[in-house]
Amino acid sequence: MDEQLKAERKAERDKKRRRLMLKRRIKVGAVLCCATALILYLLCAFVLFKIDTIEVIGVEDENGNLLPASSYYTHDEIIRVSGVETGDSLVRVSKREVEDSIEKLLPYVGDVKVKRRYPSTLRLVTEDTHALYGADAGGGFTLLDSEFKVLNVSERLPLGSMKLVGVSFESAEAGATAVFADEAYKNRINTIVKACSDAGITNITKLD
């Protein structure tokens, strides 16, 4: 009976020892994996994958043809305001910051997509936006796109744009979304434009 009890206790001790060894191995393995991942990240971020080419291209049309990147800005202008330079780390580029910078500083760029093409190319895919509305600001028109992004102030209303009458802004900074003094005005504009579109009414010149 004593021998059996001793054997059971020894088996239990061996079992605990194996569990302890397994936990230690898992911890060591986890530390090694983290260290390896950190080394790989540092290599990729600071040594490998340096940008040597920055491409600026347009989007594809419905036929798969590549459109010009922009009708308003040169490739050099787009690259300059992106804040990215050759020699920068491709891994560490913040897509959101680059996109926001281009859309803010170049108002007529309506959409930007930043794409990494390893090992060394950063691609900027841009698409223009256009003036759909012109708010009479007295001595000029505050031009807005379909999302009410402020494009610029112009002496003339561009062809195909709708003149907005009776509107005022709390802020209308180029590259940012206009803030209306009465935000309900924006909803009314959207409602009217959608209703006209659904009814097949085109070439609207003024909204009052």
SULJOZI-V96265 format. One line per field, one symbol per residue. ss: DSSP state (A for helix, B for strand, O for the rest). psi: psi as a letter, one per 40 degrees, with the letter a starting at -180 (. if undefined). Layout:
ss = ???
psi = ???
This chain:
ss = OAAAAAAAAAAAAAAAAAAAAAAAAAAAAAAAAAAAAAAAAAAAAAOOOBOOBBBBBBOBOOOOOBOOOOOOOOAAAAAAAAOOOOOOBOOOOOAAAAAAAAAAAOOOBBBBBBBBBOOOBBBBBBBBOOOOBBBBOOOOBBBBOOOOBBBBBBOOOOOOOBBBOOOOBBBOOOOOBOBBOOAAAAAAAAAAAAAAAAOOOOOOOBBO
psi = dddddddddddddddddddddddddddddddddddddddddddddedifihehhihiaiiaeeeihiidiediiddddddedeiiieihddehhdddddddddddgdehdhhhhhhgieehhhhhihiiihdihhheheihhhiadefhhdahidihiheihhhhfiiidighheihihidhedddddddddddddddeehifhdih.
